[in-house]
């Protein structure tokens, strides 16, 4: 590791960070080494990264001194926050600010900040097309990240701002996969109308981030949006039908109906899908498929992702049907 540039990967046992850590560690010719940051270094996921050659360290993103220690001697870092752990945009913004300050103190040469649009630039708080949540947000888990871009800019941290997309893994782990209706027909339910939803395999986010680090200084100060494909929900249903060998229909609902589904975060996600729907063309342009593939030549299409994950969807379908 001594002759390689150390990339400190936060969330290394999670979705995005894990993808980046593995992308670096599996490249035997990489100029980078991985310092994997986790709150639980004894976990199986952390130990699996250690076996691949990562330096695994314990740190808490809510502890500024812990952050500074994790970044000592590093070349760069991948920063990501975990809104769904606590549902607090204020906490997320505070963590981002602490990350930016720690990066500045450590004199990092390249940071990637995993961010999203601040939707209030598109839908002001005074705009009642979409309800305001928690008094000052439209889509809290977007807005807190987008607002936090300023911390890195104001401190002059050499940063690439990576705008991600809807995880296709949400179909597996977030309850968004095909479910049998009263008539037994499988359906996916979204408030997207006929607009395209930008989506990506989580592993590909990490691989694109690796591509950004490999490009180096040319992407510092730039905003890079990535996706695997832009698909309508009907197209997704058609692909799911082929992958599962069973008819899957797209059940369209209004954002208002989605906001009242009752699960934690339903109002936030209802607003998110409305944002994706109402600004679909603009968001698709931000998420450049061609450049994403340049960063990550292994970028998966939805059909390719389904080929690897259809069996997991079958399990989810069976489990859902038995409840």
Buried (B, 14 or more C-beta within 10 A) or exposed (E): EEEEBBBBBBBBBBBBBBBBBBBBBEEEEBBBBBBBBBBEBEEEBBBBBBEBBBBBBBBBBEEBEBBBBBBEEBBBBBBBBBBEEEBBBEBBBBBBBBBBBBBBBBEBBBBBBBBBBBBBEBBEEEEEEBEBBBEEBBBBBBBBBBBBBBBBBEBEBBBBBBBBBBBBBBBBEEEBBBBBEEEEBBBBBBBBBEBBBBBBBBBBBBBBBBBBBBBBEEBBEEBBBBBBBBBBBBBBBBBBBEBBEBEBBBBBBEBEEBBEBEEEBBBBBBBBBBBBBBBBEEBBEBBBBEBBBEBBEEBBBBBBBBBEBBEBBBEBBEEBEEE
